[in-house]
Amino acid sequence: MKKWAILLLLFLLSCAGPVQKLYPDDESKRPIPVYIISHGWHVGIAVESAYIRSHLPGHERIPQTHFLKFGWGDRRYYPNSTAGFGLMLRAAFIPTRSVLHVVGIDRPVDQYFPSSTVVKVMVSEEGAGEMGRFIADQFERTNGTIRVAADGLYPNSTFFEAKDRYYFPRTSNNWTARALRETGYPISPFYAITSGNVIKQASENGEMIQER
């Protein structure tokens, strides 16, 4: 039992450290800003589309904008702006189908979300590419084609059907931490249950550019 506890501790500690080949110590080799955006309960991630567009599937509803923001969540709860407490509990405790929210942004991210907390993290081009591949793999496909699930919550946004089941603790916040981890950034998705924890981990090596 002690052996397994030690192995688990080592695993968690290793997840918290940077992936050196993707997230080098030299800041000049991390020129690309990635934005972690907290809307309260939910956290999403945004990046300049030029760095990841080549990895994304083609679809007319994926905006041709300067920034793209992504969020993942329960298929019934996330797109429903009037969802109640019961639907939230269902999403948390019953494994359910998921959606990927894609938002196109053509102005500074903090200006687009003036009421949200925003942390900027600088990553390498290689790290941004790995994050792009991770996000691309989250789209559910039928015969190679991605599918629209619903209109998005903002102008120029769409919900697409996504892979994986949503349930606690595999939440939208955990998903965002996993996406950021793909850049090599030192974050542990294991702890990223709440939006506050994601923001805390992101801001340890990032810059808080807006706090609400």
C-alpha positions as CSV (number, residue, x, y, z in Angstrom):
1,M,0.0,0.0,0.0
2,K,2.8,2.4,0.9
3,K,4.5,1.6,-2.5
4,W,1.4,2.6,-4.4
5,A,1.0,5.8,-2.3
6,I,4.6,6.8,-3.1
7,L,4.1,6.0,-6.8
8,L,0.9,8.2,-6.8
9,L,2.8,11.0,-5.1
10,L,5.6,10.9,-7.7
11,F,3.1,10.8,-10.5
12,L,1.3,13.9,-9.2
13,L,4.6,15.8,-8.7
14,S,5.8,14.9,-12.2
15,C,2.5,16.3,-13.6
16,A,3.2,19.6,-11.9
17,G,6.6,20.2,-13.4
18,P,7.2,21.7,-16.9
19,V,7.8,19.6,-20.0
20,Q,11.2,21.1,-20.8
21,K,11.2,20.3,-24.6
22,L,7.9,22.2,-24.9
23,Y,8.2,24.8,-22.1
24,P,11.8,25.9,-22.0
25,D,13.3,27.9,-19.2
26,D,14.4,30.6,-21.7
27,E,11.5,33.0,-21.9
28,S,12.6,34.2,-25.4
29,K,11.7,30.7,-26.6
30,R,8.1,31.1,-25.4
31,P,6.7,33.9,-27.6
32,I,3.1,32.8,-27.9
33,P,0.4,34.1,-25.5
34,V,-2.3,31.6,-24.3
35,Y,-5.2,33.0,-22.3
36,I,-7.0,31.3,-19.4
37,I,-10.4,32.9,-19.0
38,S,-12.6,32.3,-15.9
39,H,-16.3,33.2,-16.2
40,G,-17.0,32.1,-12.6
41,W,-17.7,28.4,-12.4
42,H,-16.3,27.7,-15.8
43,V,-12.8,28.3,-17.4
44,G,-11.8,28.3,-21.0
45,I,-8.6,28.7,-23.0
46,A,-7.8,31.0,-26.0
47,V,-4.9,31.4,-28.4
48,E,-4.0,33.3,-31.6
49,S,-5.6,31.1,-34.3
50,A,-2.6,31.3,-36.6
51,Y,-0.6,29.0,-34.2
52,I,-3.2,26.2,-34.1
53,R,-5.5,26.5,-37.2
54,S,-3.5,24.1,-39.3
55,H,-4.2,21.4,-36.7
56,L,-8.0,22.0,-36.5
57,P,-10.6,20.3,-38.7
58,G,-12.1,22.3,-41.5
59,H,-15.6,23.6,-41.0
60,E,-17.5,26.7,-42.0
61,R,-18.6,27.4,-38.4
62,I,-15.0,27.6,-37.1
63,P,-14.4,31.4,-37.2
64,Q,-11.7,32.9,-39.3
65,T,-10.7,35.3,-36.5
66,H,-7.5,36.5,-34.8
67,F,-8.2,34.5,-31.6
68,L,-10.0,31.3,-31.0
69,K,-11.4,30.4,-27.5
70,F,-12.3,26.8,-26.5
71,G,-14.3,25.4,-23.7
72,W,-15.6,21.8,-23.1
73,G,-18.6,20.7,-21.1
74,D,-21.8,18.8,-20.7
75,R,-23.9,18.7,-23.8
76,R,-27.2,19.6,-22.2
77,Y,-26.0,22.0,-19.5
78,Y,-23.3,24.0,-21.2
79,P,-25.2,25.4,-24.2
80,N,-28.3,26.1,-22.0
81,S,-28.1,29.6,-20.6
82,T,-31.1,29.0,-18.4
83,A,-30.1,25.6,-17.1
84,G,-31.1,25.0,-13.5
85,F,-29.5,23.3,-10.5
86,G,-31.0,19.9,-11.4
87,L,-29.3,19.8,-14.8
88,M,-26.1,20.9,-13.2
89,L,-26.3,17.9,-10.7
90,R,-27.0,15.6,-13.6
91,A,-24.0,16.8,-15.5
92,A,-21.8,16.4,-12.4
93,F,-22.8,12.9,-11.3
94,I,-24.0,11.1,-14.4
95,P,-21.5,10.5,-17.2
96,T,-23.0,12.4,-20.1
97,R,-22.1,13.4,-23.7
98,S,-20.1,16.5,-24.2
99,V,-19.6,19.5,-26.4
100,L,-16.8,21.8,-27.5
101,H,-17.5,25.5,-27.6
102,V,-15.5,27.4,-30.2
103,V,-15.6,31.2,-30.0
104,G,-14.1,33.6,-32.6
105,I,-12.6,36.8,-31.3
106,D,-11.1,39.8,-33.2
107,R,-10.1,42.1,-30.3
108,P,-8.0,41.7,-27.2
109,V,-9.3,38.8,-25.1
110,D,-9.7,40.8,-21.9
111,Q,-11.8,43.4,-23.8
112,Y,-14.1,40.7,-25.2
113,F,-14.6,39.3,-21.7
114,P,-14.6,42.5,-19.6
115,S,-16.3,40.7,-16.6
116,S,-14.0,37.7,-16.5
117,T,-10.6,36.9,-14.9
118,V,-7.9,36.5,-17.5
119,V,-4.4,35.1,-17.1
120,K,-1.8,35.2,-19.9
121,V,0.7,32.4,-20.2
122,M,3.6,32.4,-22.7
123,V,4.3,29.2,-24.4
124,S,6.5,27.9,-27.3
125,E,5.4,27.3,-30.9
126,E,5.9,23.6,-30.3
127,G,3.7,23.8,-27.2
128,A,1.0,25.7,-29.0
129,G,1.0,23.1,-31.7
130,E,0.6,20.3,-29.2
131,M,-2.3,22.1,-27.7
132,G,-3.8,22.5,-31.1
133,R,-3.6,18.8,-31.8
134,F,-5.1,18.0,-28.4
135,I,-8.1,20.3,-29.1
136,A,-8.5,19.0,-32.7
137,D,-8.8,15.5,-31.2
138,Q,-11.6,16.5,-29.0
139,F,-14.1,17.0,-31.8
140,E,-16.4,14.0,-32.4
141,R,-16.4,12.9,-36.1
142,T,-18.7,11.0,-38.4
143,N,-17.0,9.8,-41.5
144,G,-14.2,12.3,-40.8
145,T,-16.7,15.3,-40.4
146,I,-17.2,17.2,-37.2
147,R,-20.8,17.9,-36.2
148,V,-22.6,21.1,-34.9
149,A,-24.4,20.5,-31.6
150,A,-25.9,24.0,-31.1
151,D,-25.4,27.7,-31.6
152,G,-22.8,29.3,-29.3
153,L,-23.2,31.6,-26.3
154,Y,-21.6,34.6,-28.1
155,P,-21.6,36.1,-31.5
156,N,-19.4,34.1,-33.9
157,S,-19.5,31.0,-31.7
158,T,-20.7,27.4,-32.1
159,F,-21.0,24.2,-30.0
160,F,-19.6,21.1,-31.7
161,E,-20.2,17.5,-30.6
162,A,-17.2,16.3,-28.6
163,K,-15.5,13.1,-27.5
164,D,-15.4,11.8,-23.9
165,R,-18.0,11.8,-21.2
166,Y,-18.6,14.7,-18.8
167,Y,-18.7,13.8,-15.1
168,F,-17.1,14.9,-11.8
169,P,-14.2,15.3,-11.5
170,R,-13.7,15.4,-15.3
171,T,-15.1,18.9,-15.6
172,S,-14.7,21.9,-17.9
173,N,-12.0,23.2,-15.6
174,N,-10.1,19.9,-15.6
175,W,-10.3,19.9,-19.5
176,T,-8.9,23.4,-19.7
177,A,-6.0,22.4,-17.5
178,R,-5.3,19.4,-19.7
179,A,-5.3,21.6,-22.8
180,L,-2.8,24.0,-21.1
181,R,-0.7,21.0,-19.9
182,E,-0.3,20.0,-23.6
183,T,1.9,23.2,-24.1
184,G,4.3,21.8,-21.5
185,Y,3.2,24.4,-18.9
186,P,3.6,23.3,-15.3
187,I,0.0,22.7,-14.3
188,S,-1.5,19.6,-12.7
189,P,-4.9,18.7,-14.1
190,F,-5.4,16.4,-11.1
191,Y,-6.0,19.4,-8.9
192,A,-7.9,21.5,-11.4
193,I,-11.4,20.8,-10.3
194,T,-12.5,24.4,-9.7
195,S,-12.0,27.5,-11.8
196,G,-10.2,29.1,-8.9
197,N,-7.6,26.3,-8.9
198,V,-7.0,26.6,-12.6
199,I,-6.5,30.4,-12.3
200,K,-4.2,29.9,-9.3
201,Q,-2.0,27.4,-11.1
202,A,-2.0,29.4,-14.3
203,S,-1.0,32.6,-12.6
204,E,1.9,31.0,-10.8
205,N,4.0,31.2,-14.0
206,G,1.7,33.5,-15.9
207,E,0.5,37.1,-15.8
208,M,-2.9,38.2,-14.4
209,I,-4.0,40.7,-16.9
210,Q,-7.6,41.1,-15.6
211,E,-9.2,40.1,-12.4
212,R,-12.9,40.2,-11.6
